[in-house]
Amino acid sequence: MHSVTSSGSFTIGTTTLPIDKAIVLQGGITGIQPSPLFDAVGAPTLNSPPGKVPGGLLGIVNPAPNWPLPLWQAFWSVVNSVNDVTATMEPVQTIQTDFGAALNPNWGGDPTAVRLALRVRLQNPFLGNSCYIGSAQNPVVVKLQTGTTAPPAPTAPISGSPGSLDFIQVGNDPYAYLQNTGNILVDNTFAVPAAKGCGNIALGLPILTQLLDSLVSGAVNLKVGLPSAAGKNQAILQGDTGIAAAAYVRDGSPYQ
C-alpha cells in the first residue's frame, strides 16, 4: 500500500497547520479488510516532512509577565534570529487500516479507514528538541474516514470522499493493481492533550529544568489552546492511494 497526501490541513486547538508538503504512508497490509500496516522496508512507513507553524514562535508562545528575565531575553533573542517553528507528526502505535471502509463508508460498520496514534513534535531553538503534543502514553488518536463524522455537539459534522477507483491490469491479471484517486479523509472527533517538554535548557538559562518546562509548555498550551477537547480539532487529508499484490512490487518482479 502506498498513499500520498498532497493537500489538506491539521487543526489542533486554535492553530491550523496546512499540509503543503506531500505526506507518504506506505507498507504492507493483509488486504482491504481491517489490517495493521506492516512497516515498509527500506523507507519510512510514515514520511511526514516538518511543516512550518503559521506565525512561528510568536504564533505559539505568549510570554507571561511572570517569566524570569533570562527567559524573556532568551525568547526575544531567538525570535529576532529564527522565529520559524516546525511541526512533525510521529506515529507512536501501529497504524491500523480498513480500505474496505474507505471505499464504502456507508457499509454500516466502523467507518474508520485509517487509525493514527500520533505525537506532534514542535521544534525551534527556544523550544528545544523534546517539545511534544501527545506522547506514547497519551497520543493524539485520529480516526480518519471518507464518510461523514459524528463529533460531539455543538461541532458540525464534516464529510470526506472515497474518490474514484480504477483497476489496472498487470500481465494477465486485470485486478492486480487498485488505484484510488482523489480520496478525502477527515476526522473532527479527536481530542488533543497538552504540550510537554518545551524549553531548551541548552540555551544556558539559569532556571531549573522542571520550572522551565512548566513555564514554556504552559505558554504553548495557553496560546495554542491545549488541551483541546474532542470536536475542537480537525484533520482533512486529500490524496491518492495505490494497493497492489506483493508479487507485483517485490524486488525482482518484472512488474515492479
TARA-V88292 format. One record per residue. RES is the residue in three letters. PHI is phi in whole degrees, 0 to 359 (999 if undefined). Layout:
{{RES/PHI} {RES/PHI}}
This chain:
{{MET/999} {HIS/222} {SER/236} {VAL/239} {THR/269} {SER/258} {SER/203} {GLY/133} {SER/201} {PHE/224} {THR/253} {ILE/235} {GLY/62} {THR/259} {THR/245} {THR/249} {LEU/258} {PRO/288} {ILE/268} {ASP/242} {LYS/230} {ALA/299} {ILE/253} {VAL/250} {LEU/242} {GLN/210} {GLY/159} {GLY/255} {ILE/229} {THR/278} {GLY/162} {ILE/277} {GLN/282} {PRO/308} {SER/203} {PRO/292} {LEU/267} {PHE/284} {ASP/303} {ALA/293} {VAL/253} {GLY/84} {ALA/200} {PRO/294} {THR/293} {LEU/240} {ASN/256} {SER/246} {PRO/300} {PRO/303} {GLY/251} {LYS/286} {VAL/278} {PRO/304} {GLY/90} {GLY/61} {LEU/299} {LEU/294} {GLY/278} {ILE/237} {VAL/230} {ASN/243} {PRO/304} {ALA/271} {PRO/298} {ASN/271} {TRP/295} {PRO/300} {LEU/305} {PRO/300} {LEU/289} {TRP/301} {GLN/297} {ALA/295} {PHE/300} {TRP/289} {SER/296} {VAL/291} {VAL/303} {ASN/289} {SER/256} {VAL/207} {ASN/278} {ASP/300} {VAL/234} {THR/251} {ALA/236} {THR/231} {MET/276} {GLU/231} {PRO/290} {VAL/239} {GLN/220} {THR/300} {ILE/286} {GLN/250} {THR/231} {ASP/206} {PHE/283} {GLY/296} {ALA/293} {ALA/295} {LEU/278} {ASN/222} {PRO/293} {ASN/258} {TRP/287} {GLY/108} {GLY/259} {ASP/299} {PRO/277} {THR/297} {ALA/269} {VAL/219} {ARG/253} {LEU/242} {ALA/254} {LEU/234} {ARG/235} {VAL/246} {ARG/265} {LEU/259} {GLN/230} {ASN/188} {PRO/304} {PHE/280} {LEU/281} {GLY/85} {ASN/251} {SER/234} {CYS/269} {TYR/233} {ILE/260} {GLY/89} {SER/206} {ALA/297} {GLN/277} {ASN/220} {PRO/279} {VAL/275} {VAL/256} {VAL/254} {LYS/248} {LEU/282} {GLN/216} {THR/259} {GLY/265} {THR/250} {THR/284} {ALA/228} {PRO/284} {PRO/293} {ALA/297} {PRO/264} {THR/294} {ALA/279} {PRO/296} {ILE/232} {SER/236} {GLY/258} {SER/206} {PRO/291} {GLY/73} {SER/249} {LEU/235} {ASP/227} {PHE/257} {ILE/245} {GLN/283} {VAL/233} {GLY/62} {ASN/260} {ASP/261} {PRO/285} {TYR/240} {ALA/291} {TYR/228} {LEU/256} {GLN/245} {ASN/253} {THR/248} {GLY/71} {ASN/284} {ILE/235} {LEU/256} {VAL/224} {ASP/197} {ASN/224} {THR/246} {PHE/266} {ALA/261} {VAL/231} {PRO/284} {ALA/287} {ALA/283} {LYS/218} {GLY/80} {CYS/271} {GLY/116} {ASN/268} {ILE/290} {ALA/292} {LEU/288} {GLY/78} {LEU/287} {PRO/281} {ILE/229} {LEU/303} {THR/305} {GLN/297} {LEU/291} {LEU/299} {ASP/300} {SER/297} {LEU/290} {VAL/285} {SER/299} {GLY/298} {ALA/292} {VAL/297} {ASN/297} {LEU/293} {LYS/287} {VAL/275} {GLY/86} {LEU/244} {PRO/293} {SER/238} {ALA/288} {ALA/304} {GLY/98} {LYS/253} {ASN/231} {GLN/204} {ALA/233} {ILE/227} {LEU/232} {GLN/240} {GLY/183} {ASP/227} {THR/225} {GLY/239} {ILE/230} {ALA/222} {ALA/297} {ALA/304} {ALA/301} {TYR/270} {VAL/241} {ARG/294} {ASP/306} {GLY/94} {SER/292} {PRO/291} {TYR/259} {GLN/300}}
